[in-house]
């Protein structure tokens, strides 16, 4: 069964389809904008966390050196495990943020 549409009906149908497509494009643009904003916020959080990680690594090195000079062997190992654990947690957080 074939549908015979007049030229006027075909034009109206095309207009309707174009309007629908334009609305879809606008929706996608809004979604892209929202995702870009979220992405920028996550990127900023990653950069802050990365800076914190670098600072903690510096502190770890300083603490490790101080403990190597002054601490008993058992205390030194305990401090090292604690700092290593903290760095691992930060690394996991960075991984999850990616």
Backbone as CSV, one residue per row, in Angstrom:
resi,resn,N_x,N_y,N_z,CA_x,CA_y,CA_z,C_x,C_y,C_z
1,UNK,0.844,-1.168,0.000,0.000,0.000,0.000,0.893,1.236,0.000
2,UNK,0.790,2.053,-0.982,1.632,3.230,-1.058,0.820,4.458,-0.669
3,UNK,1.503,5.357,-0.015,0.843,6.577,0.438,1.217,7.691,-0.522
4,UNK,0.225,8.289,-1.084,0.466,9.409,-1.979,0.268,10.704,-1.209
5,UNK,1.372,11.389,-0.973,1.310,12.652,-0.260,1.422,13.794,-1.254
6,UNK,0.729,14.831,-0.964,0.860,16.008,-1.813,2.187,16.677,-1.499
7,UNK,2.611,17.532,-2.362,3.860,18.254,-2.173,3.803,19.060,-0.879
8,UNK,2.674,19.660,-0.605,2.501,20.444,0.612,2.639,19.559,1.856
9,UNK,2.085,18.374,1.819,2.179,17.438,2.934,3.615,16.951,3.125
10,UNK,4.292,16.728,2.004,5.692,16.299,2.086,6.557,17.381,2.719
11,UNK,6.293,18.638,2.319,7.051,19.751,2.883,6.786,19.865,4.386
12,UNK,5.548,19.738,4.797,5.203,19.803,6.213,5.865,18.662,6.991
13,UNK,5.860,17.490,6.402,6.506,16.341,7.041,8.012,16.585,7.196
14,UNK,8.635,17.133,6.152,10.061,17.460,6.218,10.337,18.524,7.280
15,UNK,9.468,19.543,7.338,9.632,20.583,8.352,9.560,19.990,9.755
16,UNK,8.603,19.123,9.957,8.444,18.471,11.261,9.686,17.667,11.617
17,UNK,10.187,16.921,10.655,11.392,16.117,10.893,12.608,16.989,11.180
18,UNK,12.739,18.089,10.448,13.866,18.998,10.672,13.764,19.616,12.058
19,UNK,12.580,20.036,12.471,12.389,20.607,13.796,12.738,19.587,14.883
20,UNK,12.338,18.364,14.676,12.653,17.308,15.628,14.169,17.085,15.707
21,UNK,14.814,17.086,14.553,16.270,16.913,14.531,16.974,18.088,15.209
22,UNK,16.500,19.292,14.969,17.103,20.470,15.602,16.933,20.414,17.126
23,UNK,15.785,19.961,17.577,15.562,19.824,19.018,16.510,18.778,19.599
24,UNK,16.713,17.696,18.884,17.635,16.645,19.340,19.061,17.176,19.400
25,UNK,19.454,17.937,18.387,20.792,18.528,18.373,20.965,19.455,19.570
26,UNK,19.973,20.263,19.865,20.039,21.176,21.009,20.163,20.397,22.319
27,UNK,19.411,19.314,22.443,19.516,18.472,23.644,20.923,17.912,23.791
28,UNK,21.494,17.444,22.694,22.855,16.905,22.737,23.856,17.996,23.097
29,UNK,23.666,19.188,22.587,24.573,20.295,22.926,24.520,20.585,24.425
30,UNK,23.329,20.569,25.000,23.191,20.798,26.438,23.887,19.693,27.224
31,UNK,23.704,18.445,26.777,24.351,17.318,27.460,25.868,17.434,27.373
32,UNK,26.361,17.840,26.219,27.805,18.010,26.040,28.322,19.086,26.983
33,UNK,27.596,20.178,27.074,27.998,21.261,27.968,28.059,20.786,29.419
34,UNK,27.061,20.051,29.850,27.027,19.516,31.213,28.211,18.573,31.443
35,UNK,28.463,17.705,30.477,29.576,16.754,30.610,30.922,17.467,30.609
36,UNK,31.053,18.528,29.806,32.305,19.279,29.799,32.546,19.945,31.148
37,UNK,31.494,20.496,31.728,31.622,21.120,33.039,32.037,20.093,34.090
38,UNK,31.391,18.936,34.059,31.737,17.869,35.006,33.178,17.410,34.788
39,UNK,33.570,17.289,33.545,34.925,16.867,33.211,35.957,17.870,33.733
40,UNK,35.680,19.155,33.559,36.590,20.181,34.052,36.711,20.124,35.576
41,UNK,35.597,19.921,36.259,35.628,19.826,37.717,36.447,18.619,38.160
42,UNK,36.268,17.497,37.496,37.036,16.295,37.845,38.518,16.503,37.551
43,UNK,38.812,17.177,36.457,40.208,17.445,36.105,40.863,18.319,37.183
44,UNK,40.146,19.340,37.639,40.669,20.198,38.695,40.899,19.400,39.982
45,UNK,39.975,18.517,40.303,40.133,17.674,41.492,41.341,16.754,41.344
46,UNK,41.533,16.202,40.180,42.696,15.344,39.931,43.985,16.148,40.099
47,UNK,44.004,17.363,39.574,45.208,18.181,39.692,45.492,18.543,41.154
48,UNK,44.442,18.856,41.926,44.634,19.151,43.349,45.158,17.910,44.085
49,UNK,44.566,16.773,43.784,44.982,15.531,44.435,46.406,15.166,44.039
50,UNK,46.750,15.413,42.798,48.101,15.127,42.326,49.117,16.015,43.056
51,UNK,48.780,17.300,43.207,49.667,18.205,43.938,49.832,17.745,45.387
52,UNK,48.730,17.297,45.971,48.784,16.778,47.345,49.663,15.531,47.412
53,UNK,49.537,14.677,46.417,50.369,13.469,46.364,51.848,13.831,46.291
54,UNK,52.186,14.794,45.449,53.586,15.200,45.327,54.115,15.747,46.655
55,UNK,53.288,16.543,47.308,53.681,17.090,48.615,53.866,15.968,49.639
56,UNK,52.939,15.013,49.643,53.065,13.892,50.583,54.310,13.055,50.299
57,UNK,54.636,12.901,49.042,55.853,12.148,48.715,57.096,12.873,49.225
58,UNK,57.093,14.210,49.111,58.221,14.977,49.651,58.296,14.799,51.166
59,UNK,57.128,14.900,51.806,57.101,14.718,53.252,57.557,13.315,53.628
60,UNK,57.156,12.337,52.848,57.567,10.961,53.094,59.086,10.831,53.023
61,UNK,59.661,11.413,51.990,61.119,11.330,51.852,61.817,11.996,53.028
62,UNK,61.304,13.152,53.444,61.890,13.853,54.590,61.742,13.015,55.852
63,UNK,60.554,12.471,56.055,60.318,11.653,57.234,61.168,10.385,57.219
64,UNK,61.278,9.798,56.073,62.080,8.581,55.949,63.536,8.869,56.302
65,UNK,64.037,9.984,55.833,65.416,10.360,56.145,65.577,10.628,57.635
66,UNK,64.617,11.361,58.202,64.677,11.671,59.635,64.619,10.404,60.468
67,UNK,63.751,9.497,60.079,63.647,8.239,60.824,64.875,7.364,60.652
68,UNK,65.455,7.409,59.491,66.663,6.614,59.281,67.777,7.073,60.204
69,UNK,67.749,8.361,60.511,68.793,8.913,61.373,68.478,8.686,62.848
70,UNK,67.189,8.859,63.230,66.865,8.911,64.655,66.056,7.749,65.211
71,UNK,65.261,7.114,64.423,64.283,6.164,64.964,64.872,4.773,65.151
72,UNK,64.229,4.048,66.025,64.531,2.640,66.189,64.046,1.917,64.932
73,UNK,64.599,0.803,64.662,64.270,0.052,63.460,62.782,-0.265,63.358
74,UNK,62.162,-0.704,64.455,60.738,-1.064,64.444,59.865,0.157,64.161
75,UNK,60.165,1.269,64.805,59.396,2.495,64.573,59.554,2.979,63.145
76,UNK,60.743,2.860,62.626,61.020,3.287,61.265,60.187,2.477,60.273
77,UNK,60.128,1.192,60.451,59.337,0.342,59.556,57.838,0.647,59.674
78,UNK,57.382,0.885,60.898,55.973,1.223,61.111,55.618,2.533,60.396
79,UNK,56.461,3.543,60.536,56.222,4.828,59.867,56.237,4.659,58.351
80,UNK,57.157,3.855,57.874,57.266,3.626,56.432,56.006,2.950,55.904
81,UNK,55.504,1.945,56.611,54.272,1.256,56.186,53.081,2.211,56.181
82,UNK,53.015,3.050,57.209,51.907,4.006,57.302,51.929,4.992,56.122
83,UNK,53.068,5.541,55.842,53.174,6.498,54.741,52.937,5.810,53.407
84,UNK,53.459,4.609,53.232,53.217,3.852,52.005,51.734,3.586,51.821
85,UNK,51.054,3.283,52.905,49.609,3.061,52.854,48.882,4.333,52.422
86,UNK,49.298,5.468,52.979,48.668,6.747,52.606,48.881,7.042,51.125
87,UNK,50.067,6.817,50.629,50.357,7.067,49.220,49.542,6.121,48.343
88,UNK,49.408,4.885,48.739,48.596,3.926,47.977,47.145,4.384,47.899
89,UNK,46.611,4.882,49.003,45.231,5.367,49.002,45.067,6.553,48.060
90,UNK,46.033,7.433,48.049,45.971,8.590,47.138,46.078,8.110,45.695
91,UNK,46.967,7.164,45.420,47.079,6.611,44.069,45.765,5.973,43.624
92,UNK,45.102,5.250,44.522,43.815,4.636,44.196,42.778,5.711,43.892
93,UNK,42.787,6.780,44.656,41.843,7.872,44.424,42.081,8.493,43.055
94,UNK,43.335,8.725,42.720,43.659,9.274,41.393,43.192,8.337,40.288
95,UNK,43.393,7.049,40.479,42.956,6.082,39.472,41.454,6.131,39.290
96,UNK,40.721,6.207,40.404,39.256,6.230,40.324,38.737,7.506,39.694
97,UNK,39.452,8.607,39.859,39.023,9.875,39.283,39.245,9.911,37.774
98,UNK,40.127,9.098,37.285,40.369,9.079,35.838,39.214,8.399,35.207
